[in-house]
Amino acid sequence: MHKRDSIDLQEKILIEQGKDNEYDFFLSKLDAKTIIEYSNIIRLNDNPEEGVQRFLDKKRVKSIEDYCKSENVLFPTPIILTLNSDFIKDKNTKNVENGISINISDDMIEDLGKPFSIIDGQHRIEGIKQFYENNPEDRKEFNLPIIVYLDADQSKAARIFVTINANQRSVDDSTIHELFGIIYRDSDKYTVQSFSNQVAKVLNETPYNPFYNGIKMLGRKQTEKQFISQGTIVKKITERITNNIDRDNLRIEKGKGLEKNDKKIFRDFFIDNDPLIVAKIMINFFDPFSRIFSSIWEHKPGYITKKAIGFSTLMKLLDYIYLNTDNLTKDDFTAYFEKLEKYRGTEVEDLFKSSDSSESVANRISKELINIFKEENIINTK
């Protein structure tokens, strides 16, 4: 980075907050490289006497690094900084007509350390830093909104951090998937999430299938008929498309092809941009199961069939059938489940009795169902 004597925050807005304006701050902007070079990140685990930041989540940092490779990168949420006022040339910072000029001479930094410390936003900064380090050929510049407090000690920084993070409520997965669908509604290509969300919408809107008006769209139950969340449906479809959502979405954005994966049963349909065939396969599978095993499909105490864990169990069975036979019409699935009910119906019903809702239960039940399929030669394998 080129040598310079100051950082100038020319555009700033003073926000007065707190009793006696104790928590006043400035809104401004700063490029990411400057924040990286002239900011400290003090974590509680490194320095309990000064830090407020949590442990660094390396997986989250990597996710942000990958996100930075996208064509349209958005960082609309401010990075929150505290600034050591000893670095400020003109101490009259309350004058909104003037910018803030920050001295960054070598002597000042040697005597006082770096002028900024990060109160909130360490993962974004570390992710961007890692992006620059690992992609030196990429010349993207990131201008970031910032909130600047002056001389926030550990107590004040802790209060700010807790106010931001302790009261946040994460957005429901179903809402996120629906928003992905809206973002890419007019696109001629689906992302992984928008493709899976489109399948869920088709299932919910297609009459004469067990999911018709039965999916809790946006994660909220509005009628008694709704038994499973949009987020659960989308998650299980996504798992059958990819092991790496961000990588696939980035390749789609850049117009690059996707490699095949024969173990992911819906991947070819995703590559072909055809969510309707995925919805059809799922209807072909679930409709005869829900009719032939109607006694355990309806809501009954002690049965997991129509819960998220039951859905996961049956999707694992669908994996096995799909990968081992080419016969996937509704008539084919009807024949499979009629045999299953005839030879081992009571045993199947007992498998779906459980008070546990962990994924390990889905794994166990699906393995037992697959073993029954094998023992009874229910399908003609490839």
BALOBA-1460 file (C-alpha; in Angstrom, 3 decimals):
// residues 382
<rec num="1" residu="m" x="0.000" y="0.000" z="0.000"/>
<rec num="2" residu="h" x="1.302" y="3.438" z="-0.905"/>
<rec num="3" residu="k" x="2.756" y="5.638" z="1.810"/>
<rec num="4" residu="r" x="0.544" y="8.445" z="3.088"/>
<rec num="5" residu="d" x="0.441" y="10.818" z="6.026"/>
<rec num="6" residu="s" x="-3.252" y="10.847" z="6.896"/>
<rec num="7" residu="i" x="-6.637" y="9.220" z="6.573"/>
<rec num="8" residu="d" x="-9.340" y="11.728" z="5.737"/>
<rec num="9" residu="l" x="-12.990" y="11.089" z="6.567"/>
<rec num="10" residu="q" x="-14.421" y="13.897" z="4.487"/>
<rec num="11" residu="e" x="-18.017" y="12.725" z="4.528"/>
<rec num="12" residu="k" x="-19.292" y="12.289" z="8.036"/>
<rec num="13" residu="i" x="-22.591" y="12.511" z="9.867"/>
<rec num="14" residu="l" x="-22.715" y="13.034" z="13.621"/>
<rec num="15" residu="i" x="-25.300" y="10.852" z="15.402"/>
<rec num="16" residu="e" x="-25.998" y="11.907" z="18.975"/>
<rec num="17" residu="q" x="-26.992" y="9.050" z="21.269"/>
<rec num="18" residu="g" x="-27.015" y="8.117" z="24.924"/>
<rec num="19" residu="k" x="-27.301" y="10.065" z="28.124"/>
<rec num="20" residu="d" x="-25.260" y="13.286" z="27.873"/>
<rec num="21" residu="n" x="-24.335" y="12.189" z="24.333"/>
<rec num="22" residu="e" x="-22.080" y="9.542" z="25.859"/>
<rec num="23" residu="y" x="-22.508" y="7.255" z="22.848"/>
<rec num="24" residu="d" x="-22.243" y="9.794" z="20.030"/>
<rec num="25" residu="f" x="-20.766" y="8.381" z="16.842"/>
<rec num="26" residu="f" x="-19.958" y="9.365" z="13.275"/>
<rec num="27" residu="l" x="-21.212" y="7.714" z="10.114"/>
<rec num="28" residu="s" x="-18.698" y="7.704" z="7.279"/>
<rec num="29" residu="k" x="-16.981" y="5.397" z="4.803"/>
<rec num="30" residu="l" x="-13.522" y="3.931" z="4.377"/>
<rec num="31" residu="d" x="-11.921" y="1.528" z="1.947"/>
<rec num="32" residu="a" x="-11.324" y="-1.987" z="3.233"/>
<rec num="33" residu="k" x="-7.551" y="-1.945" z="2.666"/>
<rec num="34" residu="t" x="-7.186" y="1.079" z="4.934"/>
<rec num="35" residu="i" x="-9.248" y="-0.567" z="7.670"/>
<rec num="36" residu="i" x="-7.159" y="-3.735" z="7.353"/>
<rec num="37" residu="e" x="-3.861" y="-1.845" z="7.613"/>
<rec num="38" residu="y" x="-4.743" y="0.610" z="10.364"/>
<rec num="39" residu="s" x="-7.036" y="-1.349" z="12.682"/>
<rec num="40" residu="n" x="-6.513" y="-3.676" z="15.595"/>
<rec num="41" residu="i" x="-8.792" y="-6.595" z="16.391"/>
<rec num="42" residu="i" x="-8.613" y="-7.336" z="20.111"/>
<rec num="43" residu="r" x="-10.349" y="-10.568" z="21.108"/>
<rec num="44" residu="l" x="-11.436" y="-11.617" z="24.567"/>
<rec num="45" residu="n" x="-9.515" y="-14.869" z="24.348"/>
<rec num="46" residu="d" x="-6.313" y="-12.969" z="23.431"/>
<rec num="47" residu="n" x="-6.649" y="-10.069" z="25.858"/>
<rec num="48" residu="p" x="-9.475" y="-10.225" z="28.440"/>
<rec num="49" residu="e" x="-8.452" y="-6.810" z="29.793"/>
<rec num="50" residu="e" x="-9.057" y="-4.964" z="26.513"/>
<rec num="51" residu="g" x="-10.895" y="-7.160" z="23.989"/>
<rec num="52" residu="v" x="-14.607" y="-7.529" z="23.254"/>
<rec num="53" residu="q" x="-14.487" y="-9.605" z="20.073"/>
<rec num="54" residu="r" x="-15.391" y="-13.298" z="20.101"/>
<rec num="55" residu="f" x="-13.278" y="-16.152" z="18.755"/>
<rec num="56" residu="l" x="-12.635" y="-15.913" z="15.036"/>
<rec num="57" residu="d" x="-14.825" y="-18.351" z="13.107"/>
<rec num="58" residu="k" x="-12.547" y="-19.521" z="10.300"/>
<rec num="59" residu="k" x="-15.414" y="-21.128" z="8.391"/>
<rec num="60" residu="r" x="-17.276" y="-17.821" z="8.348"/>
<rec num="61" residu="v" x="-14.130" y="-15.986" z="7.242"/>
<rec num="62" residu="k" x="-13.706" y="-18.445" z="4.359"/>
<rec num="63" residu="s" x="-17.353" y="-17.956" z="3.384"/>
<rec num="64" residu="i" x="-16.843" y="-14.186" z="3.209"/>
<rec num="65" residu="e" x="-13.637" y="-14.658" z="1.203"/>
<rec num="66" residu="d" x="-15.563" y="-16.761" z="-1.315"/>
<rec num="67" residu="y" x="-18.382" y="-14.207" z="-1.383"/>
<rec num="68" residu="c" x="-15.862" y="-11.509" z="-2.327"/>
<rec num="69" residu="k" x="-15.266" y="-13.358" z="-5.604"/>
<rec num="70" residu="s" x="-18.838" y="-12.629" z="-6.730"/>
<rec num="71" residu="e" x="-19.557" y="-10.008" z="-9.361"/>
<rec num="72" residu="n" x="-21.927" y="-7.971" z="-7.172"/>
<rec num="73" residu="v" x="-20.503" y="-7.848" z="-3.660"/>
<rec num="74" residu="l" x="-22.574" y="-5.947" z="-1.102"/>
<rec num="75" residu="f" x="-21.414" y="-4.909" z="2.366"/>
<rec num="76" residu="p" x="-24.220" y="-2.551" z="3.462"/>
<rec num="77" residu="t" x="-23.798" y="-3.089" z="7.218"/>
<rec num="78" residu="p" x="-21.287" y="-0.698" z="8.839"/>
<rec num="79" residu="i" x="-18.016" y="-1.804" z="10.353"/>
<rec num="80" residu="i" x="-17.955" y="-0.374" z="13.889"/>
<rec num="81" residu="l" x="-14.675" y="1.165" z="14.949"/>
<rec num="82" residu="t" x="-13.272" y="3.073" z="17.863"/>
<rec num="83" residu="l" x="-10.742" y="5.773" z="17.022"/>
<rec num="84" residu="n" x="-7.989" y="6.974" z="19.319"/>
<rec num="85" residu="s" x="-8.554" y="10.737" z="19.295"/>
<rec num="86" residu="d" x="-4.838" y="11.389" z="19.829"/>
<rec num="87" residu="f" x="-4.484" y="10.702" z="16.100"/>
<rec num="88" residu="i" x="-6.954" y="13.428" z="15.105"/>
<rec num="89" residu="k" x="-5.362" y="16.613" z="13.779"/>
<rec num="90" residu="d" x="-8.356" y="18.932" z="14.384"/>
<rec num="91" residu="k" x="-9.972" y="18.129" z="17.726"/>
<rec num="92" residu="n" x="-13.175" y="19.973" z="16.809"/>
<rec num="93" residu="t" x="-14.815" y="16.832" z="15.456"/>
<rec num="94" residu="k" x="-18.340" y="17.992" z="16.324"/>
<rec num="95" residu="n" x="-18.232" y="20.481" z="13.453"/>
<rec num="96" residu="v" x="-20.119" y="18.497" z="10.827"/>
<rec num="97" residu="e" x="-18.897" y="20.742" z="8.039"/>
<rec num="98" residu="n" x="-15.351" y="19.563" z="8.520"/>
<rec num="99" residu="g" x="-14.055" y="16.089" z="7.910"/>
<rec num="100" residu="i" x="-11.854" y="14.199" z="10.293"/>
<rec num="101" residu="s" x="-8.162" y="14.083" z="9.396"/>
<rec num="102" residu="i" x="-6.316" y="11.225" z="11.090"/>
<rec num="103" residu="n" x="-2.536" y="11.387" z="11.449"/>
<rec num="104" residu="i" x="-0.909" y="8.084" z="10.457"/>
<rec num="105" residu="s" x="2.733" y="9.060" z="10.490"/>
<rec num="106" residu="d" x="5.211" y="6.351" z="11.413"/>
<rec num="107" residu="d" x="6.087" y="8.214" z="14.615"/>
<rec num="108" residu="m" x="2.479" y="8.384" z="15.750"/>
<rec num="109" residu="i" x="1.869" y="4.702" z="15.060"/>
<rec num="110" residu="e" x="5.134" y="3.739" z="16.749"/>
<rec num="111" residu="d" x="4.136" y="5.683" z="19.867"/>
<rec num="112" residu="l" x="0.396" y="4.887" z="20.001"/>
<rec num="113" residu="g" x="-0.184" y="1.766" z="17.923"/>
<rec num="114" residu="k" x="-2.839" y="1.677" z="15.218"/>
<rec num="115" residu="p" x="-5.485" y="4.422" z="15.268"/>
<rec num="116" residu="f" x="-8.555" y="2.174" z="14.969"/>
<rec num="117" residu="s" x="-9.805" y="-0.881" z="16.828"/>
<rec num="118" residu="i" x="-12.696" y="-2.966" z="15.500"/>
<rec num="119" residu="i" x="-15.689" y="-3.280" z="17.806"/>
<rec num="120" residu="d" x="-17.892" y="-5.186" z="15.356"/>
<rec num="121" residu="g" x="-17.160" y="-6.549" z="11.888"/>
<rec num="122" residu="q" x="-14.039" y="-8.636" z="12.417"/>
<rec num="123" residu="h" x="-15.248" y="-11.498" z="10.225"/>
<rec num="124" residu="r" x="-15.974" y="-9.221" z="7.282"/>
<rec num="125" residu="i" x="-12.573" y="-7.568" z="7.598"/>
<rec num="126" residu="e" x="-10.732" y="-10.881" z="7.986"/>
<rec num="127" residu="g" x="-12.667" y="-12.378" z="5.064"/>
<rec num="128" residu="i" x="-11.819" y="-9.431" z="2.804"/>
<rec num="129" residu="k" x="-8.191" y="-9.539" z="3.966"/>
<rec num="130" residu="q" x="-7.992" y="-13.236" z="3.158"/>
<rec num="131" residu="f" x="-9.548" y="-12.547" z="-0.256"/>
<rec num="132" residu="y" x="-6.856" y="-9.973" z="-1.048"/>
<rec num="133" residu="e" x="-4.092" y="-12.307" z="0.136"/>
<rec num="134" residu="n" x="-5.303" y="-15.304" z="-1.855"/>
<rec num="135" residu="n" x="-6.422" y="-13.455" z="-4.990"/>
<rec num="136" residu="p" x="-3.713" y="-10.858" z="-5.724"/>
<rec num="137" residu="e" x="-4.773" y="-10.676" z="-9.375"/>
<rec num="138" residu="d" x="-8.276" y="-9.480" z="-8.460"/>
<rec num="139" residu="r" x="-8.362" y="-5.681" z="-8.341"/>
<rec num="140" residu="k" x="-11.701" y="-5.244" z="-6.574"/>
<rec num="141" residu="e" x="-11.937" y="-2.346" z="-4.144"/>
<rec num="142" residu="f" x="-14.416" y="-2.435" z="-1.277"/>
<rec num="143" residu="n" x="-15.695" y="0.853" z="0.126"/>
<rec num="144" residu="l" x="-17.284" y="0.080" z="3.463"/>
<rec num="145" residu="p" x="-19.710" y="2.089" z="5.575"/>
<rec num="146" residu="i" x="-18.263" y="2.701" z="9.024"/>
<rec num="147" residu="i" x="-19.465" y="3.861" z="12.409"/>
<rec num="148" residu="v" x="-16.732" y="5.598" z="14.397"/>
<rec num="149" residu="y" x="-16.746" y="6.099" z="18.157"/>
<rec num="150" residu="l" x="-14.042" y="8.198" z="19.767"/>
<rec num="151" residu="d" x="-11.931" y="6.668" z="22.531"/>
<rec num="152" residu="a" x="-14.329" y="3.858" z="23.411"/>
<rec num="153" residu="d" x="-12.813" y="1.966" z="26.337"/>
<rec num="154" residu="q" x="-13.456" y="-1.742" z="26.902"/>
<rec num="155" residu="s" x="-16.622" y="-1.109" z="28.908"/>
<rec num="156" residu="k" x="-18.163" y="1.145" z="26.260"/>
<rec num="157" residu="a" x="-17.045" y="-1.157" z="23.433"/>
<rec num="158" residu="a" x="-18.562" y="-4.137" z="25.255"/>
<rec num="159" residu="r" x="-21.897" y="-2.347" z="25.658"/>
<rec num="160" residu="i" x="-21.930" y="-1.452" z="21.953"/>
<rec num="161" residu="f" x="-21.046" y="-5.020" z="20.939"/>
<rec num="162" residu="v" x="-23.706" y="-6.560" z="23.193"/>
<rec num="163" residu="t" x="-26.354" y="-4.088" z="22.004"/>
<rec num="164" residu="i" x="-25.677" y="-5.077" z="18.405"/>
<rec num="165" residu="n" x="-25.340" y="-8.820" z="18.821"/>
<rec num="166" residu="a" x="-27.319" y="-9.944" z="21.875"/>
<rec num="167" residu="n" x="-30.629" y="-8.579" z="20.595"/>
<rec num="168" residu="q" x="-30.336" y="-9.759" z="17.020"/>
<rec num="169" residu="r" x="-32.828" y="-12.346" z="15.822"/>
<rec num="170" residu="s" x="-31.682" y="-14.529" z="12.969"/>
<rec num="171" residu="v" x="-33.894" y="-14.593" z="9.893"/>
<rec num="172" residu="d" x="-35.867" y="-17.809" z="9.451"/>
<rec num="173" residu="d" x="-34.344" y="-20.139" z="6.820"/>
<rec num="174" residu="s" x="-37.667" y="-20.308" z="4.976"/>
<rec num="175" residu="t" x="-37.699" y="-16.528" z="4.569"/>
<rec num="176" residu="i" x="-34.109" y="-16.543" z="3.302"/>
<rec num="177" residu="h" x="-34.956" y="-19.190" z="0.693"/>
<rec num="178" residu="e" x="-38.035" y="-17.255" z="-0.402"/>
<rec num="179" residu="l" x="-35.957" y="-14.095" z="-0.797"/>
<rec num="180" residu="f" x="-33.416" y="-15.990" z="-2.904"/>
<rec num="181" residu="g" x="-36.319" y="-16.972" z="-5.122"/>
<rec num="182" residu="i" x="-37.355" y="-13.332" z="-5.463"/>
<rec num="183" residu="i" x="-33.812" y="-12.135" z="-6.197"/>
<rec num="184" residu="y" x="-33.433" y="-14.566" z="-9.092"/>
<rec num="185" residu="r" x="-37.064" y="-14.618" z="-10.217"/>
<rec num="186" residu="d" x="-36.280" y="-12.867" z="-13.518"/>
<rec num="187" residu="s" x="-33.013" y="-14.696" z="-14.130"/>
<rec num="188" residu="d" x="-32.652" y="-17.341" z="-16.812"/>
<rec num="189" residu="k" x="-30.445" y="-19.319" z="-14.434"/>
<rec num="190" residu="y" x="-31.166" y="-20.571" z="-10.946"/>
<rec num="191" residu="t" x="-28.830" y="-20.461" z="-7.985"/>
<rec num="192" residu="v" x="-28.819" y="-23.560" z="-5.801"/>
<rec num="193" residu="q" x="-31.161" y="-21.895" z="-3.301"/>
<rec num="194" residu="s" x="-33.563" y="-20.400" z="-5.835"/>
<rec num="195" residu="f" x="-33.770" y="-23.731" z="-7.701"/>
<rec num="196" residu="s" x="-34.570" y="-25.649" z="-4.514"/>
<rec num="197" residu="n" x="-37.030" y="-22.977" z="-3.449"/>
<rec num="198" residu="q" x="-38.800" y="-23.222" z="-6.806"/>
<rec num="199" residu="v" x="-39.207" y="-26.992" z="-6.313"/>
<rec num="200" residu="a" x="-40.749" y="-26.356" z="-2.880"/>
<rec num="201" residu="k" x="-43.183" y="-23.821" z="-4.363"/>
<rec num="202" residu="v" x="-44.226" y="-26.269" z="-7.093"/>
<rec num="203" residu="l" x="-44.836" y="-28.970" z="-4.470"/>
<rec num="204" residu="n" x="-46.937" y="-26.579" z="-2.404"/>
<rec num="205" residu="e" x="-48.996" y="-25.346" z="-5.370"/>
<rec num="206" residu="t" x="-49.612" y="-28.601" z="-7.276"/>
<rec num="207" residu="p" x="-52.995" y="-30.196" z="-6.463"/>
<rec num="208" residu="y" x="-53.382" y="-33.892" z="-5.684"/>
<rec num="209" residu="n" x="-50.018" y="-34.405" z="-4.020"/>
<rec num="210" residu="p" x="-49.316" y="-34.817" z="-0.302"/>
<rec num="211" residu="f" x="-47.528" y="-31.459" z="-0.077"/>
<rec num="212" residu="y" x="-50.330" y="-29.412" z="-1.648"/>
<rec num="213" residu="n" x="-50.872" y="-26.382" z="0.610"/>
<rec num="214" residu="g" x="-49.036" y="-28.364" z="3.262"/>
<rec num="215" residu="i" x="-45.754" y="-26.431" z="3.379"/>
<rec num="216" residu="k" x="-45.240" y="-23.672" z="5.929"/>
<rec num="217" residu="m" x="-44.113" y="-20.969" z="3.541"/>
<rec num="218" residu="l" x="-41.867" y="-18.377" z="5.210"/>
<rec num="219" residu="g" x="-41.651" y="-20.776" z="8.157"/>
<rec num="220" residu="r" x="-45.010" y="-19.817" z="9.679"/>
<rec num="221" residu="k" x="-47.898" y="-22.211" z="10.140"/>
<rec num="222" residu="q" x="-51.078" y="-20.535" z="8.896"/>
<rec num="223" residu="t" x="-53.402" y="-23.537" z="8.524"/>
<rec num="224" residu="e" x="-53.728" y="-26.864" z="10.268"/>
<rec num="225" residu="k" x="-52.920" y="-28.648" z="7.012"/>
<rec num="226" residu="q" x="-49.367" y="-27.286" z="6.929"/>
<rec num="227" residu="f" x="-46.997" y="-29.859" z="8.390"/>
<rec num="228" residu="i" x="-43.463" y="-29.087" z="7.206"/>
<rec num="229" residu="s" x="-41.446" y="-25.918" z="6.718"/>
<rec num="230" residu="q" x="-40.262" y="-24.486" z="3.435"/>
<rec num="231" residu="g" x="-36.749" y="-24.350" z="4.932"/>
<rec num="232" residu="t" x="-36.706" y="-28.107" z="5.609"/>
<rec num="233" residu="i" x="-37.855" y="-28.964" z="2.084"/>
<rec num="234" residu="v" x="-35.312" y="-26.620" z="0.490"/>
<rec num="235" residu="k" x="-32.471" y="-27.875" z="2.690"/>
<rec num="236" residu="k" x="-33.034" y="-31.515" z="1.740"/>
<rec num="237" residu="i" x="-33.300" y="-30.701" z="-1.957"/>
<rec num="238" residu="t" x="-30.130" y="-28.609" z="-1.770"/>
<rec num="239" residu="e" x="-28.268" y="-31.491" z="-0.127"/>
<rec num="240" residu="r" x="-29.055" y="-33.561" z="-3.222"/>
<rec num="241" residu="i" x="-27.631" y="-30.943" z="-5.561"/>
<rec num="242" residu="t" x="-24.296" y="-29.890" z="-4.112"/>
<rec num="243" residu="n" x="-21.679" y="-30.150" z="-1.395"/>
<rec num="244" residu="n" x="-20.674" y="-26.514" z="-1.855"/>
<rec num="245" residu="i" x="-23.455" y="-23.989" z="-2.474"/>
<rec num="246" residu="d" x="-21.216" y="-20.913" z="-2.673"/>
<rec num="247" residu="r" x="-18.796" y="-22.485" z="-5.148"/>
<rec num="248" residu="d" x="-21.582" y="-23.614" z="-7.482"/>
<rec num="249" residu="n" x="-23.364" y="-20.263" z="-7.310"/>
<rec num="250" residu="l" x="-20.119" y="-18.448" z="-8.124"/>
<rec num="251" residu="r" x="-19.497" y="-20.668" z="-11.145"/>
<rec num="252" residu="i" x="-23.040" y="-20.019" z="-12.372"/>
<rec num="253" residu="e" x="-22.580" y="-16.283" z="-11.939"/>
<rec num="254" residu="k" x="-19.372" y="-16.355" z="-13.955"/>
<rec num="255" residu="g" x="-20.935" y="-18.480" z="-16.683"/>
<rec num="256" residu="k" x="-18.806" y="-21.530" z="-15.939"/>
<rec num="257" residu="g" x="-20.032" y="-25.107" z="-16.186"/>
<rec num="258" residu="l" x="-20.716" y="-27.366" z="-13.245"/>
<rec num="259" residu="e" x="-19.146" y="-30.768" z="-12.813"/>
<rec num="260" residu="k" x="-21.399" y="-33.793" z="-12.468"/>
<rec num="261" residu="n" x="-21.787" y="-35.779" z="-9.277"/>
<rec num="262" residu="d" x="-23.589" y="-39.083" z="-9.676"/>
<rec num="263" residu="k" x="-24.183" y="-39.351" z="-5.932"/>
<rec num="264" residu="k" x="-26.292" y="-36.193" z="-5.901"/>
<rec num="265" residu="i" x="-29.608" y="-37.336" z="-7.345"/>
<rec num="266" residu="f" x="-30.919" y="-33.879" z="-8.318"/>
<rec num="267" residu="r" x="-27.666" y="-32.385" z="-9.601"/>
<rec num="268" residu="d" x="-28.191" y="-33.178" z="-13.283"/>
<rec num="269" residu="f" x="-31.618" y="-31.525" z="-13.180"/>
<rec num="270" residu="f" x="-30.080" y="-28.471" z="-11.541"/>
<rec num="271" residu="i" x="-27.403" y="-28.309" z="-14.244"/>
<rec num="272" residu="d" x="-30.188" y="-28.594" z="-16.842"/>
<rec num="273" residu="n" x="-32.154" y="-25.816" z="-15.090"/>
<rec num="274" residu="d" x="-35.242" y="-28.032" z="-14.651"/>
<rec num="275" residu="p" x="-36.880" y="-27.791" z="-11.197"/>
<rec num="276" residu="l" x="-40.158" y="-29.234" z="-12.484"/>
<rec num="277" residu="i" x="-38.674" y="-32.701" z="-13.019"/>
<rec num="278" residu="v" x="-37.378" y="-32.701" z="-9.432"/>
<rec num="279" residu="a" x="-40.838" y="-31.805" z="-8.160"/>
<rec num="280" residu="k" x="-42.331" y="-34.566" z="-10.334"/>
<rec num="281" residu="i" x="-39.937" y="-37.204" z="-8.973"/>
<rec num="282" residu="m" x="-40.747" y="-36.176" z="-5.405"/>
<rec num="283" residu="i" x="-44.488" y="-36.303" z="-6.064"/>
<rec num="284" residu="n" x="-44.100" y="-39.710" z="-7.760"/>
<rec num="285" residu="f" x="-42.367" y="-40.940" z="-4.605"/>
<rec num="286" residu="f" x="-44.318" y="-39.302" z="-1.785"/>
<rec num="287" residu="d" x="-47.835" y="-39.598" z="-3.215"/>
<rec num="288" residu="p" x="-47.984" y="-43.412" z="-3.266"/>
<rec num="289" residu="f" x="-46.183" y="-43.657" z="0.075"/>
<rec num="290" residu="s" x="-48.712" y="-41.304" z="1.704"/>
<rec num="291" residu="r" x="-51.635" y="-43.325" z="0.273"/>
<rec num="292" residu="i" x="-50.344" y="-46.837" z="0.940"/>
<rec num="293" residu="f" x="-49.058" y="-45.942" z="4.413"/>
<rec num="294" residu="s" x="-51.897" y="-43.530" z="5.177"/>
<rec num="295" residu="s" x="-52.143" y="-44.895" z="8.717"/>
<rec num="296" residu="i" x="-48.768" y="-43.383" z="9.605"/>
<rec num="297" residu="w" x="-48.794" y="-40.450" z="7.187"/>
<rec num="298" residu="e" x="-51.468" y="-38.545" z="9.085"/>
<rec num="299" residu="h" x="-50.567" y="-36.746" z="12.268"/>
<rec num="300" residu="k" x="-50.602" y="-39.220" z="15.133"/>
<rec num="301" residu="p" x="-48.916" y="-38.991" z="18.529"/>
<rec num="302" residu="g" x="-45.603" y="-40.808" z="18.503"/>
<rec num="303" residu="y" x="-45.135" y="-40.937" z="14.726"/>
<rec num="304" residu="i" x="-42.451" y="-38.898" z="12.954"/>
<rec num="305" residu="t" x="-43.627" y="-39.593" z="9.395"/>
<rec num="306" residu="k" x="-44.784" y="-36.046" z="8.587"/>
<rec num="307" residu="k" x="-42.202" y="-34.284" z="10.711"/>
<rec num="308" residu="a" x="-38.894" y="-32.955" z="9.426"/>
<rec num="309" residu="i" x="-37.079" y="-36.081" z="10.610"/>
<rec num="310" residu="g" x="-39.566" y="-38.332" z="8.798"/>
<rec num="311" residu="f" x="-39.131" y="-36.301" z="5.624"/>
<rec num="312" residu="s" x="-35.354" y="-36.666" z="5.931"/>
<rec num="313" residu="t" x="-35.750" y="-40.427" z="6.404"/>
<rec num="314" residu="l" x="-37.853" y="-40.826" z="3.274"/>
<rec num="315" residu="m" x="-35.519" y="-38.649" z="1.205"/>
<rec num="316" residu="k" x="-32.690" y="-41.014" z="2.116"/>
<rec num="317" residu="l" x="-34.834" y="-43.913" z="0.893"/>
<rec num="318" residu="l" x="-35.481" y="-41.975" z="-2.320"/>
<rec num="319" residu="d" x="-31.707" y="-41.647" z="-2.757"/>
<rec num="320" residu="y" x="-31.327" y="-45.417" z="-2.573"/>
<rec num="321" residu="i" x="-34.144" y="-46.128" z="-5.029"/>
<rec num="322" residu="y" x="-33.053" y="-43.432" z="-7.489"/>
<rec num="323" residu="l" x="-29.448" y="-44.628" z="-7.518"/>
<rec num="324" residu="n" x="-30.376" y="-48.280" z="-7.969"/>
<rec num="325" residu="t" x="-33.128" y="-48.320" z="-10.573"/>
<rec num="326" residu="d" x="-34.275" y="-46.395" z="-13.624"/>
<rec num="327" residu="n" x="-37.957" y="-47.087" z="-12.878"/>
<rec num="328" residu="l" x="-39.165" y="-43.883" z="-11.214"/>
<rec num="329" residu="t" x="-42.733" y="-43.343" z="-12.427"/>
<rec num="330" residu="k" x="-45.597" y="-43.021" z="-9.977"/>
<rec num="331" residu="d" x="-46.734" y="-46.522" z="-10.967"/>
<rec num="332" residu="d" x="-43.252" y="-47.857" z="-10.194"/>
<rec num="333" residu="f" x="-43.192" y="-46.280" z="-6.743"/>
<rec num="334" residu="t" x="-46.729" y="-47.493" z="-6.123"/>
<rec num="335" residu="a" x="-45.616" y="-51.061" z="-6.861"/>
<rec num="336" residu="y" x="-42.600" y="-50.699" z="-4.534"/>
<rec num="337" residu="f" x="-44.652" y="-49.459" z="-1.605"/>
<rec num="338" residu="e" x="-47.429" y="-52.003" z="-2.157"/>
<rec num="339" residu="k" x="-44.818" y="-54.770" z="-1.845"/>
<rec num="340" residu="l" x="-43.322" y="-53.055" z="1.200"/>
<rec num="341" residu="e" x="-46.715" y="-52.822" z="2.877"/>
<rec num="342" residu="k" x="-47.641" y="-56.405" z="1.949"/>
<rec num="343" residu="y" x="-44.493" y="-58.052" z="3.244"/>
<rec num="344" residu="r" x="-43.283" y="-55.777" z="6.043"/>
<rec num="345" residu="g" x="-46.010" y="-53.187" z="6.608"/>
<rec num="346" residu="t" x="-46.257" y="-53.536" z="10.377"/>
<rec num="347" residu="e" x="-42.487" y="-53.387" z="10.723"/>
<rec num="348" residu="v" x="-42.363" y="-50.195" z="8.649"/>
<rec num="349" residu="e" x="-45.044" y="-48.597" z="10.816"/>
<rec num="350" residu="d" x="-43.062" y="-49.447" z="13.936"/>
<rec num="351" residu="l" x="-39.939" y="-47.821" z="12.461"/>
<rec num="352" residu="f" x="-41.700" y="-44.464" z="12.259"/>
<rec num="353" residu="k" x="-42.629" y="-44.489" z="15.937"/>
<rec num="354" residu="s" x="-40.106" y="-42.308" z="17.745"/>
<rec num="355" residu="s" x="-39.891" y="-39.485" z="20.250"/>
<rec num="356" residu="d" x="-36.419" y="-38.527" z="19.045"/>
<rec num="357" residu="s" x="-36.032" y="-35.940" z="16.292"/>
<rec num="358" residu="s" x="-32.278" y="-36.142" z="15.671"/>
<rec num="359" residu="e" x="-30.745" y="-36.790" z="12.258"/>
<rec num="360" residu="s" x="-29.208" y="-39.987" z="13.636"/>
<rec num="361" residu="v" x="-32.763" y="-41.381" z="13.876"/>
<rec num="362" residu="a" x="-33.306" y="-40.629" z="10.182"/>
<rec num="363" residu="n" x="-30.065" y="-42.426" z="9.365"/>
<rec num="364" residu="r" x="-31.049" y="-45.465" z="11.408"/>
<rec num="365" residu="i" x="-34.594" y="-45.751" z="10.048"/>
<rec num="366" residu="s" x="-33.532" y="-45.209" z="6.436"/>
<rec num="367" residu="k" x="-30.885" y="-47.930" z="6.755"/>
<rec num="368" residu="e" x="-33.484" y="-50.360" z="8.082"/>
<rec num="369" residu="l" x="-35.902" y="-49.446" z="5.286"/>
<rec num="370" residu="i" x="-33.179" y="-49.972" z="2.692"/>
<rec num="371" residu="n" x="-32.345" y="-53.339" z="4.225"/>
<rec num="372" residu="i" x="-36.002" y="-54.352" z="3.872"/>
<rec num="373" residu="f" x="-35.946" y="-53.277" z="0.225"/>
<rec num="374" residu="k" x="-32.864" y="-55.438" z="-0.321"/>
<rec num="375" residu="e" x="-34.143" y="-58.461" z="1.602"/>
<rec num="376" residu="e" x="-37.488" y="-58.472" z="-0.179"/>
<rec num="377" residu="n" x="-36.027" y="-57.638" z="-3.603"/>
<rec num="378" residu="i" x="-38.546" y="-54.842" z="-3.897"/>
<rec num="379" residu="i" x="-36.759" y="-53.086" z="-6.754"/>
<rec num="380" residu="n" x="-34.946" y="-54.430" z="-9.788"/>
<rec num="381" residu="t" x="-31.515" y="-52.933" z="-9.281"/>
<rec num="382" residu="k" x="-29.425" y="-51.599" z="-12.145"/>
